[in-house]
Amino acid sequence: MNALVASLLALGLMLGMLFLLELGRRLGQRRLHLDPEGARAGTGTVESAVFALLGLLIAFTFSGAASRFDLRRDLIVKETNAIGTAYLRLDLLPASVQPALRDLFRHYVDARLATYHKVPDLEAVQAEMLKADQLQGEIWIQAIAAGRMEGAPPAATMLLLPALNDMIDITTTRTMATKIHPPLTIFVMLFGLALASALLAGYGMASGKTRNWLHMLGFATAMAIVVYVILDLEFPRLGLIRVDAFDQALVELRASMK
């Protein structure tokens, strides 16, 4: 989901809420005309329940989106540390094999950076992920072979291979983290409750002689902004709220690989 789609969804919610606010107001006026005494009887309890449920759902989705946003930033740092540790431990291998492995590491970091910089071009992303997977295999094979060479310290394999394993595993963790989102049902409920609350709010405004545009626009706009921010947090490489700044850690690691 890119920024345009999120913006259109938020705009659609805003317009839908304005429509239902007006519809609710007209329904309320009609009910007041038919039953001036009982038009508002019992409506306060229903409104309170719906607005409380809406607030709870907003808090739940916003908190979850913020947590996943922080997790994705944390995983970038963890991958940088894992690659950096494995790269430093190449010093344990015989000097003759180190240049080739270091060169593979440089290409690997380039591929990992390109994987996320090419979002939302899915074909390019898949190509870079495949390239990174192939480089992982080459690094692993060459590291094992180097550890078995004559003159290689016994501890070289014991220290290097676990670091390489962590470097490889974190890529799967990061890939799966990008796919973790709330079920679609949650977003449907959020939109549905927002629209229902607009209808009820409009009904509650029926006693006024004129439309309260400040409250109507304010309510609809606030809900649209909240929903947009939630969607933006869920897809932090496609909208205005991004994790790209944390990629700088990997860029700096790549620059240090002389």
Secondary structure as UniProt FT lines:
FT   HELIX           3..34
FT   TURN            36..42
FT   HELIX           43..88
FT   HELIX           89..92
FT   TURN            95..97
FT   HELIX           98..117
FT   TURN            118..120
FT   HELIX           122..147
FT   TURN            150..151
FT   HELIX           154..177
FT   TURN            178..179
FT   HELIX           184..204
FT   TURN            205..207
FT   HELIX           213..234
FT   TURN            236..238
FT   HELIX           244..246
FT   HELIX           247..256
//
